[in-house]
Amino acid sequence: MRAEVESISMSGDQEEGSTRWWSFLQSLGPLLALVIVTLGFAMADQYWGEGHFSELRNVRVILVQAAPVAVAALGMTLIIISGGIDLSAGTASALCATVLASLLASECSGSFAVAMTLLAGAACGLTNGLLIGLLRIPPFIVTLGTMTIFLGIGKRIAGGSTVFVPSPPDWLPSLVATMPPDWFGWIPNIASGVWLAVGIAILVAVVLHYTVLGRHLFAIGSNESTAVLCGVNILKTKVIVYALAGLLIGIAGIYSFSQGKMANPVEGIGRELKFIAAVVIGGGSLSGGRGSVLGTLAGAAIMGVISSGCAQLEVKNSTQDIMIGTIIIAAVTLDQFRIRRANLD
Amino acid sequence: MNATTDATPQTLLSMRRISKRFGATQALSDVSLDAYAGHVLALIGENGAGKSTLMKILSGAHKPDSGEMLLNGQPFLPAGPHAARTAGVAIVYQELNLAPDLSVEDNVMLGMEQSRFGCVRTTAQRKQVSAALDLLGHPQLTPDRRVGGLSIGAQQLVEIARALVSNARVVVFDEPTSSLPQQDVKRLFEIIRRLQSQGIAIIYISHFLEEIREVADQYLVLRDGQMAGAGRLTDSSDANIVSLMVGRDVDTLFPEVPHSVGEPVLRVAELTGRKSPQSVSFEVRKGEIFGLFGLVGAGRTETLRHVFGLDRAVAGSVTVNGRLYPPRPSARIQSGLGYVSEDRKGEGLAQALSIEDNLTLSRLKPYAKVGLLGWKNRRQTARQWMQQLRVKALHPGQTVGKLSGGNQQKIAIARILHQQAEILLLDEPTRGIDVGTKADIYRLMGELAAAGKTIIFVSSYVPELMAVCDTIGVMSKGRLLDVRSVSQWTETDILSVAISS
């Protein structure tokens, strides 16, 4: 019997290596898609365009545009892994931008305004989490409601029009600068906001894979009853995850303000779909339990590449929308195909 | 099957050398079955023996990998349940497939509506439904009644009526009595006899031998997807059939592990839930294996769920080692309780997560250093448990959903052992798993009891309770009717208490 047990574990180690390698390869799927889409546009641009697509300047533009989507989508990734959804993310991010703009417009200090903005984002998330956890209403419904509520609050703060801030503190616009200063010779001079997004992505990955909270999120998303049975505090976990996501949405709001030195609450309508799309293209499952940081980043980047590439090629906006929609469906179809195959093994 | 002694019974359905494989598991291999007009064939086998797969192939829900089926001498390969039904094969499932908000008539005719130009032909349809209901003769059954308001027994009759209106020639009953009160069982048997006299071939799935003797003529025993034996019931003894089902001597199936019983550790007093349990009181002692028997719906699962704090009790108390704990799973886990759910897929395990994730989910604290989880230790621990319980899996990172039922169950048990549970609440831990793993689990239960752990073992299978437990309690309709030490019970005693109301 002992010999048998050992032989099982021996063969197990070999298998383990190969399946881990395989699952790592699979997680690269969205990255591969990113590479293909990028190469496609680069080649198309060489033939038909003016060849600006692959210039460093354009890479900076793409990254700066993708960063805010990525940051909010990382929060959405956490929520989607836990089996939830946040439809209010779009209007909440515009609400946060509005808070920032109006505080700056009323001559508050920059750091105070940013702190309040982050607080506003966390408060939005906390509200969602508490409503979902306490009232036991599906997240889809709760956030459908708060989506409109946040829009209303934003409008009230903005006083019904766009809030302009003529001269915000310098470090805000530099978050999303397309021509950032050359800090150190050996680090490519990409806007600080992109580095911030990378840092946040690493933090979120750590939370997902190396904390108790992360394990609980995956457990709740893949089977909430099991999590209950294992003594996981569902209410607490949900409130934390929505509040965390809210914080990230607050950061996305700071970016969106910085891009135009102004904020309008109405701009946030529909933005949540971009965040959700990034997660889904990146392999996140709307039924919960699956999602990855790398995938979401790739998803956000793919959308950035498409919009920039289409602009360079002077492709109509409508074509762009159709392309992104097609990619979403293709990504999910491929993913389902993969899962079905995996289940057959 | 030897039926030549009968006066030339007409073979209605013939399944020949059917094989079916799901991934790595061979669910059926070379199984043959004959059903004769006006006869009842009992399909016997433990959970997981392949009975439901065979019936799913018959109903068209699965395609066989090899083998053929003949219905009335014609080749029969239904494309789906609807095709099977129109061809004359109807199945009355254990879990009823009814739309609770529709009327009896609408349910009976669902998918078979008689229509002309898209409009339902109400009068013709009503006639047909009434004729079927008359044959069943149940006072509650009128065409306009809402199905959701009917008793379980009456709902089952609606399913049977469905079979009747489709002019079924072969009717399969899948464990029909598992949720029925006694008087409904009697009525069901009468109806089966009526169907029999109309020349319908009946396949009756059950593992209650007494019932089978009452209704069936022939039997076919399946074990691990293979035919273990077949014949006429009058020619074989109960012991004979049981050994065919189990496939080994009873002694090796239930390895005896000596253990001694100590002081009471768990006291349940007047525990009452919204519907069930109803004022249930019992106590379990250290090192004791306490069996809980009852028919489906008797309230055994509900009792465990209340003890574990998954459902809020309306009244009563649960004391562990003389202390009360708040009614939350987390607090009950701290008190030393651990719960293995009967529903592995829906609740017991997160099927999409890895073995190590499932195994350590209820106790992650020891792996967190400064808030960060170590992967290596967890993997190491998972590997140790897998070896200790002899889990057959590739590695701790493998997805739980890919394991066989028995190995999944071992992971579920390993989890509560890993969370250092002293009192194990095991709800149907041997359901749907192979005989070898069953023996493993029985031995494990004995060893755990010998190591001073306390076990509450819920089961619907009397022989395993009789073999493994020190004490058995029997529940019916939410009440715990009788608790005796195992030597004071006989199998018939247990059953008769369980069906008394």
Interface residues (C-beta under 8 A of the other chain):
Chain A: V5 I8 S9 S11 G12 D13 E15 E16 T19 R20 V206 H209 Y210 T211 V212 G214 R215 F218 A219 S222 N223 S225 T226 A227 V228 L229 C230 G231 V232 N233 G289 R290 N343 L344 D345
Chain B: G23 F308 L310 R328 P329 S330 R332 I333 Y339 S341 G346 E347 G348 L349 A350 Q351 A352 L353 D357 N358 T360 L361 S362 L364 K365 A368 G371 L372 L373 W375 R383 Q387 R390 K392 A393 L394 H395 G397 Q398 G401 K402 R415 Q419
